[in-house]
Amino acid sequence: MRIRTLRSRMTVAGVTAALGTGLLAGCSTGGTGPGTPDRQITVWSQENLPDRIAATQKIIDGFENETGIKVKLVGVDEGQMPQLIMSAAAAGKLPDVIGAAPMGQVWQMYSNGLLNTDIPKKIISGLGRDTFNANAVDLTSDGATSLSVPSDAWLQLLVYRKDQFGQKNLATPDTYAHAVSAAKALTGKGNDGISAATDPSDVFTSQSFESIALANDCQLVDDRHEVALDSPRCATAFRTYDQLTRAYGAPGTQTVDSTRATYFSGRSSMIIWSSFLLDELAGLRKDALPSCPECRDDSRYLSDNSGIVTAMKGPDAREAAQFGEITSWVTTKTAETDASREFIEYMMGSGYESWFGMSPEGKIPVRKGTAAEPDRYIDAWRHSEIGVDTKKPFDQVFPTSLLNQLADGVSNMRRWGITQGEGALVGATNGELPVPKAIGAMSGGQTSPSEAAREADDEISALQKSLQ
């Protein structure tokens, strides 16, 4: 969920020496291209944690045994991926396939002419376009051009203490008004109303704010493709986020780790986080256990007493909105065509359940099933085990209603700039972080919400000009 993206169309000087020389020379042989097939491909995966690399390698072993195609798997950190891609492209050593690529990164590679888009089109057609979530396909396409093969998704959630809400007869925080009222009512006596990111150096802050902004139909660009963060709807979003974080949130810079720690310790009543939180919330991961006073005797207390909002509505929006991320398989312009296609088809078929089973709470399948078994994968996902140190079936830990919310959330997901064809700009903002910088200054009291909106708008407008 934490993404760093290079400013699009810009070469990073010294990147190979600083970041990539050892990796590129030691691990990547590069794609041989469609003209010279040798049945050997290099796959970079951003699922680079040791346990996920091991799980991916196990899937690959099955693929190699079945097809005879040799696969060299390279785990790459999300933060280094954009720089490494640019360096690999300059050196003529692009991998054949990249896995777990977020939307902004996919669009950035596309805008730089680094993708083979014929392969995804054939894969989606061959597997059955109707077996994929339509919104996921739309978000990873440029009109009729399929940029990637969408694989799975995570959603941004607002998690709240339903026990505390019940004690004060507070409404579910699914609107701006309800969230602000609840945060105000629950702030005091060592408790913060909400935990929300304000770190100016982390895209997590941008993701958290975008989820609130979309709820009020605040868009990155308008119908004329001009940056629109100084619009009235966005002004309301900035004011609301400022009110939540500064008046009712914990003091100081709030990070991806501190927001979780505050909620888990029972010192805040709401948190904005991704669906990756769910296994930790249920006490299934030792290095991130809930530590609230009640949790000492009952590790499930926090999960049993937390409610979850997947979509929120602001005062200027006609309907609630859901923020999330879709990750994909992409093929580069030098990919060995047939072998790369076979590999991705396997990962979306025979290996698919093992792939999203690595972390079901944050890898919601966007291919629901097959033509013969339309619900095969979504049903398997519901029964997949979540957790790290302790594992339990997803549907035994959380109610069916929540799993339905998560599955439905993919269809309702919206994102800044993607559907307006400004994916390259999205990637660039993830690299330069103008929104987190503005949020950090605002929540720290250095600027007003209107000034923060204007500063973010100006920075992103300058980025947009640099991409033209």
N, C-alpha and C positions, 0 to 999 in steps of 0.2 A: 504493500500500500504506500510505501514511501518511495517517491520517484524524484530523480534529478534529471533534468533534460537540458541538453546543450542548446544554445541559441541557434536557430535554424539557419542553414546556408552559410555558416561561418566556420572556418577552419581553426582548430585549436593548436596553436604553436607549441611544440614541445610535448604534446600529449603522449606520443608513442614512447618517448624517453621517460617521462614522468610516471605514466600509468601502464602503458600497454606493451612495452618491448618484450618483457619476459612472457607475458600471457600470449601475445600474438605469435612469438617465435616458438614458444614451447608447446602450445596447445592447439593452435589453429593452423590447419593445412590449407584452409580456404576451399571455396567451391571450385570444382573443375569446369563448371559451365555446362550448358545443355549440349554443346557440340562434342564434348569429349567424355562420355560417361564411363566411370570406372567402378560404379556400384559402391562408392565410399563417400560418405557425407560427414560434414562437421556440423554439429548442432550446439548452439549457445542457448543456455537456459537461465532465466533470471530467477528460477526456483533454485537458489544456490546454497541454501542451508544444507549442512551435511546429511541430515536425515532425508531431505527431499531429493538431493542428488542420488543418494543410495536407492530411494524408491524409483526415481526416474531410470536409473541404470538397470534396475530389475525389469522394468517394462521394455527397455531397449534390448536387453538380452533375449527376451521372447521374440521381439521383432527380428533380430538378427538370425535367430534359429529358424524362423519361419520363412524369411526372404533371402537370406544369404547376403544382404546388404550390410556393410560395415559402417558403424556409427561411432564417431568420436564426440563424446559429450563433454562440454566445457561449461562449468558454472560461472556466471558473470554477475557481479553486483549491479543492481539497478542504477546506482549512482554513477557507475563508471561506463555503463553501456553506451550512452550516446557518444562519448569521446572515443571509446574503443571502436565503434562502428565507423566513425569518420576516419580514424587512423587506419583501420583495416581496409576501407575503401580506397584510401590514398595509396596503400601498399599493395593493392590487388589481392588481398587475402580475406575477403569477406567469407563468413560462414555460409553454408547452404541454407540453414534453417535457424530461426530464432524463436524460442518459446517464452510464454508469459510476457509478451510485449504489450504494454499499456497503449491506450488509444492515441495519446499525444505523440508518443514515440513512433507508432506506426505511421501516423500522418506526416511526421517530420521526415522519416525515411522516404516516404512516397514523394514528398515535395522535393527531395534531393535526388530523385531518380535512382534510388537504391533497391527498389523492390521489383520482383517478378510478380505481376498481378494476374497473369494467365493461369498460373498453377492454383491459386486460391479459388478462382472462378470454376475451374474444372473439378476441384475437390468438393466444393459446396454443391455443385450440380450433380456430381456422381453420388454423393452421400444422400442427396435429397434436400433441396432448399427448404422444403416444408418441415423438415425435421429440426431445423434451427429456429431459435427465437427470432422473430422478424425484426424486432427492435435492435437486437445485437448485430444482425446482418446489416441493417441500415446504418448503424453507428460506425461500422468498419468498412463502409463503402463510399466511394465518390461517384454518386449517381449509379450507373450500371457497372462500374469498375469495383470489383472486390479487392480491397487492399490486403486482406488477411483472412484467415479462417478463425472466426471467434470461437474461443474455447470455454471460458468460464468467467465469472463475475464476482465481485464483492460489492456490498452496499454500505452506504453510510447510514448510521443509526443514531437515534436519540434514545438513550436508555435512561430510565428514571426509577426512583424508589416508589413503587406503587403503594407500599405500606405507609410511607410518610404522606403521600398524596391522599390516601384514604383517611388518615387521621385528621387532616385539615380540609377534607372535602374539596380537593382541588381537581380541576378538570384535566383530562389527558393532555399533555403538552404537544398537541398536534397543530397548533396555530401560533403565530407570533404572540398574540395576546395571552393565550393560555401559558405559554412557556415563560414569558416575562412575569406574569402574575405569580406563577408557581415559584420561580427563582426568588422573587421578592419575599414571598411568604415563608420560604424555607431558609433564608439567609439569616444567620445570627447564632450566638452561643457556640462558636467554634465550628459552625457548619456553613459551607458555601452552597449557594443555590444551584450552581452548575460548574462543571469542568469543561472548558473549551479551549482549544489551542490558540496561542498568541505568539508562538515562536517565529521571529522574522526570518529565520534561516532554514525553515522546513516547509516543504510542500504540503505537509499534513495540515498546516494552518490554512493554506489555500483551499484544500479539500473541505475542511470543516466550514470555512466561510462560504464556499460555493454552495454547499448543501443548504445553508440558510438563505443565501441570495436567490437561488433558484425557486425557493418556496414562495418568493414574492415576485417571480417572473423577472428578476433582475438578470439581464443577459450581458455577456461579454461584448458582443457587437449587435448593432441594430440591423434593420432590413437593408440599409445602404452599406453594410459591412464596416461601419465606423465604430470605433470603440465607444461603449455606452455606459461605463461605470459611473459617470456623473449624472445619470438619468434619475428622475424622481423615485422610481422603484428601487434603484440601487442605493440611493440616499437613505431610504427607509431601512434597507438591509444593513448598511453600515451602522446606522444609529442603533438598530436593534442588537447587533452583535456587540457594539460598544457597551450598551446597557447591560447585556448579559455578562460579558467578561469583566468589565471594570467595576460595575456596581455590585454584581452578585457572584462573581467568580473569585478564585483565590488570587491573592496579590502576587506580583512578579510575573516573569515570563512562564507561560504554561506550555509544556511540550507534550509529545506523544506519550512519554513515560509518566510525567507528573500528573497529567489528567487522569490516566488510568489508576495511578497509585492513590490519588485523592478519593476517587469514587470507590475503589476497592477497600479503602480504610474506613469507609462510612462517613467521611468528612465532606461529601458533597451529595446532592440529591438528584443530579442529572449529569449526563456526560454525552458528548458528541464524539463518536468513535466508529470505526468500521466493524463489519460483521466478524472480523478476525477476533474480536473481543469475546465471542460467545463461549469458546471452550475454556478460556481463562475465567470468565464469569462463573462458570459451573465448577470451578476448582479442580480442573483436570490438567493443570500445568503447574509444576512445583515452583518455578522461578517467577510466577506471577499469580500467587494465590490471593483470593480475597482475605482481608485482614480486619474486617469490621468487628466490633465487639461480639455481635451475635454469631459471627462466622467461626469463632473459636470452638464452639460446640457443635456447629452445623455448617459444614463446608458448602452446602447447597443453599444456605440462607439467602445470600445475595441474589443468586439466579432465580430462586423461588419467589423473591419479593421485588423483582425488577420487572417493569413493563417496558415495552419496546415500540417506538414509533419509527416507521420506515419512511413515511412521507409527511411533509409539513406544508402548511398553507399560510401565506402572508396576506395582509389586508388588501393588496393591489392585484392579487392573482385570482384567476377564475377557478383554478383547481390546484390541488396539492401536487407537490413535485418530489421526486426521488432522485438523489444523487448516488452515483456508484461508478465503478470502473470495470471495463471489459478487457480481459487480456486475451491475446491471440497468438496463433502460429503464423509467422511470416516467412516468405521465401525471398532471398536476395536476388539481385539481377544476375549473379553468376551461379545460381543454384543448379546442381545437377537435376534436371527436370524430373525424370521418371522416379529416381530414387527418393527425392525430396517429397514428391507427391505420395508415393507409397508409405513413406514414414508418417506423414501427417494424417493420412487416412487411417493408419493403424492407431495413432494416438487419439483419434476421434472415434475409433471403433473398438477393436479388441482391447486396446490399452486405456480406453477412456475412463472406465470406472476406477482403475488404479490411479490415474492421473488426478482426477478431482478428489479421490479418496484420500490424498495426502493431507488435505486440509479443507474438509467439506464446508466449514463455516465461512471460509473466504474463497471458495472455488465452486460457486453455484453453477451447475452445468447449463450452458446455453444451447446445447443440443439435447432436446428432451428425450429422444429415442430414435428408433429406426422406422422405416416404412412398415415393417412387419410388426414391430413392437413400439408403438408411438410414445409410450411412457417409460420405456425401459430404463433410461438413464436418470430421469428425475425421481423414479421410484428407488433406484439403487442409491442415489444421493441421500434420500431421506433415511435410509437404513445404514449409511456409512458411519464408521466410527470416528468420533471427534476426540480431541485431547492429545496430549503429548506423553506425560508420565502415567496417566490413567486414561484409558480409552473406553468410551461407551457409545452405543448407537445414537446418532443424532436425534432420532425420533423417540428415544427413551429419556433424553435429557430435556428436550424442549417440546412444547405442545404442537400439535398439528397446525393450529392456527398461525403460529409464528413461522413454521416452515412454509406454509402457504404464502404468507406475507413476503418472505424472502424470494420464493420462486416467482411470484407475481411482480416483485419489485424490478426484475430485469426488464419486463415489458414496459414499465412506467419510467424507466431511468432516463434522465436528461443530462446533458452536459453542455457547458459553455462552448460555443464556437464550432463544435463538431458538425452539427447538422447544417450550419451556415457555411460549411466549407472552409472554415478557418482553423483546421487542425494543426497546421504548421505554427500558427500564432499560439495555440494552446501549448504546444511543445516548448516554444520559446519562453512563454511566461513561467512554465515549470522550471526552466533553467535560471531565469533571472529573478524570479520570486518577487515581483513588484507588489502583489497583493499581500503576502505575508509581511513584507516590510511595512506596508501601510497599516496593516492590522496591529503589528507590534508597536508602532509609534502611537497609534490611536489608543490602544488599551493601556499604554504606559503613560498616557496623559500629555504626550508631547504635541499631538495634533488633534483637531476636532474630527468627528465623523465626516463632515463635508470636505475638510481638507484632505483626509485620508482617501476619500473617493476620488477627489481631483488629482491627487498625486499618483494614485494607481492608474487612473485613466491616462494621464500624461505619459507615464513610463511605458504603458502598453501601446499607446499610439506611436511612440518612437520606435518600439520594437516592430510594430506592424510596417512602418515605413522602411525599416532595414531589410524586411523580407521581400519587398517589392522589386 
